[in-house]
Amino acid sequence: MLRAIKLWGRQRLGLAFHHPVQVIRHVELHGDPDYGGWCVCPDGIDARSIVYDCGVGADISFATSLVKRYGLRVWAFDPTPSSIRWFERQPCPAEVVFRPYGIADADGRAKLYLPDRPGYGSGTLIPDAVHAGSVVEVEVKRLVTIMAELGHRTVDILKLDIEGAEYAVLRDILDGGLAVEQILVEFHHAPTSRDFARARAAIEQLNLRRYRIFALRHGTDFSFIRTADDRSNGLARDATGLAAYTHPGTGG
């Protein structure tokens, strides 16, 4: 909450990028509210819904919360060796199905740059100052390939926390016209960064394909939903530009 207030203040002073909620939807927060939690729209979500959790790291609270709430199945993906070992030790519900490969804009093998600090989190396909550790080669697949292999024509919720590779993956998804209803993405360039222009461009492309922001957390975790058209889903804004959300079981 403190982070959100600080960001709101910087936005009002013109010191940070401001992109308000664009369409009002019912919102639920699933997962750890402090770390690993994501906002989803519960409308139409049930036990038959398809959820992909890309970028597990060392937290599956999002996946397990959805399983507990709706009895659905979640496919989780992460090629990071430490994440694979961590997942193998977890008492996960059978409905959380883990796949030890990453999502990218091409099929094949790719270099994965690991964090320079043990336990920091997932590796990345995009080298940066934080991921200055060793480099390993991992398997990666396009979303269209994953959907075909799993027999899914539609993905109801796609979570992308993939350490900077989200821009290429989003472009591949949009160019392929894949049927994804909700896209939850962490942009790894913060709104206070000069490099946030890449995230701004990605948001504009998502908007052109009728995806609208219905929730925003921490200034970097965006929840998009695919709308029918702008006439029936006119861009709506709240007073602060941030969506209110409820945690499952709290009502509202």
Residue pairs with C-beta under 8 A, 6 or more apart in sequence:
3 218
3 219
4 217
4 218
4 219
4 242
7 16
7 191
7 192
7 218
7 219
8 240
8 241
8 242
10 16
10 191
10 192
11 17
11 18
11 191
11 241
12 18
15 192
16 191
16 192
16 219
17 191
17 192
17 196
17 199
17 200
18 191
18 241
19 191
19 200
19 203
19 213
19 216
19 241
20 213
20 216
20 237
20 238
20 240
20 241
20 242
21 213
21 214
21 215
21 216
21 236
21 237
21 238
21 241
21 242
21 243
22 207
22 212
22 213
22 214
22 235
22 236
22 237
23 212
23 213
23 214
23 225
23 227
23 233
23 234
23 235
23 236
24 214
24 236
24 238
24 243
25 41
25 43
25 214
25 215
25 225
26 41
26 42
26 43
27 39
27 40
27 41
27 42
27 214
27 215
27 223
27 243
27 244
27 245
27 246
28 39
28 40
28 41
28 42
28 69
28 245
28 246
28 247
28 248
29 37
29 38
29 39
29 245
29 246
29 247
29 248
30 37
30 38
30 39
30 40
30 61
30 62
30 65
30 66
30 69
30 248
31 37
31 38
31 59
31 61
31 62
31 63
31 65
32 59
32 61
33 247
35 59
36 57
36 59
36 60
36 61
36 62
37 61
37 62
37 217
38 62
38 159
38 184
38 217
38 221
38 223
39 184
39 214
39 215
39 217
39 221
39 223
39 243
39 245
40 66
40 157
40 182
40 184
40 223
41 182
41 214
41 215
41 223
41 225
44 156
44 181
45 66
45 70
45 72
45 156
45 157
46 70
46 72
47 70
47 71
47 72
48 72
49 70
49 72
49 156
49 157
50 72
50 73
50 75
50 152
50 154
50 155
50 156
50 157
51 63
51 66
51 72
51 73
51 74
51 75
51 155
51 156
51 157
51 158
51 159
52 74
52 75
52 76
52 77
52 143
52 146
52 155
52 157
52 158
52 159
53 60
53 62
53 63
53 74
53 75
53 76
53 77
53 159
54 76
54 77
54 78
54 102
54 103
54 158
54 159
54 160
54 161
54 162
55 77
55 78
55 122
55 159
55 160
55 161
55 162
55 163
55 186
56 63
56 76
56 77
56 78
56 83
56 87
56 98
56 122
57 78
57 80
57 83
57 121
57 122
57 161
58 82
58 83
58 86
58 119
58 121
60 76
60 87
60 90
60 92
60 96
62 159
63 74
63 76
63 96
64 92
64 93
64 96
65 248
66 72
66 74
66 157
67 73
67 74
67 93
67 95
67 96
68 93
68 248
69 248
71 95
72 95
73 95
73 96
73 97
74 95
74 96
74 97
75 97
75 99
75 146
75 150
76 87
76 96
76 97
76 98
76 99
77 98
77 99
77 101
77 102
77 103
77 146
78 84
78 87
78 98
78 100
78 102
78 122
79 100
79 101
79 102
79 112
79 123
79 138
79 139
79 140
80 112
80 114
80 121
80 122
80 123
80 138
81 114
81 123
81 136
82 114
82 118
82 119
83 122
84 98
84 100
87 98
92 98
99 146
100 139
101 138
101 139
101 140
101 141
102 110
102 112
102 125
102 138
102 139
102 140
102 141
102 162
102 165
103 140
103 141
103 142
103 143
103 146
103 160
103 162
103 165
103 169
104 110
104 125
104 140
104 141
104 142
104 165
104 168
104 169
105 142
105 168
105 169
105 171
105 172
106 140
106 142
107 140
107 141
107 142
107 145
108 139
108 140
109 137
109 138
109 139
109 140
110 125
110 137
110 138
110 140
111 125
111 135
111 136
111 137
112 123
112 124
112 125
112 135
112 136
112 137
112 138
113 123
113 124
113 125
113 126
113 127
113 128
113 131
113 132
113 133
113 135
114 123
114 131
114 133
114 134
114 135
114 136
115 121
115 122
115 123
115 130
115 131
115 133
116 130
116 131
116 132
116 133
117 133
120 130
121 163
122 161
122 162
122 163
123 131
123 136
123 138
123 163
124 131
124 162
124 163
124 164
124 165
125 140
125 162
125 163
125 164
125 165
126 163
126 164
126 165
128 164
131 163
141 149
142 172
142 176
143 155
143 158
143 169
143 172
143 173
143 176
143 178
143 180
144 172
144 176
144 178
147 153
147 155
147 178
153 179
154 179
154 180
154 181
155 178
155 179
155 180
155 181
156 181
156 182
157 181
157 182
157 184
158 173
158 180
158 182
158 183
158 184
159 184
159 185
160 166
160 169
160 170
160 183
160 184
160 185
160 186
161 185
161 186
162 169
163 188
164 188
166 185
166 186
166 187
166 188
166 202
167 198
167 199
167 202
170 183
170 185
170 202
170 205
170 206
171 202
171 205
173 180
173 183
174 205
174 206
174 209
180 226
181 225
181 226
182 223
182 224
182 225
182 226
183 206
183 211
183 223
183 224
184 221
184 222
184 223
184 224
185 202
185 221
185 222
185 224
186 220
186 221
186 222
187 196
187 198
187 199
187 202
187 220
187 222
188 220
189 195
189 196
189 197
189 198
189 199
190 196
190 219
190 220
191 199
191 219
191 220
192 219
203 213
203 222
206 224
209 226
210 226
210 227
210 228
210 229
210 230
211 224
211 225
211 226
211 227
212 224
212 225
212 227
212 233
212 235
213 222
213 223
213 224
214 223
214 224
214 225
214 243
215 222
215 223
215 243
215 245
216 222
216 223
216 241
216 242
216 243
217 223
217 245
223 243
227 233
238 244
246 252
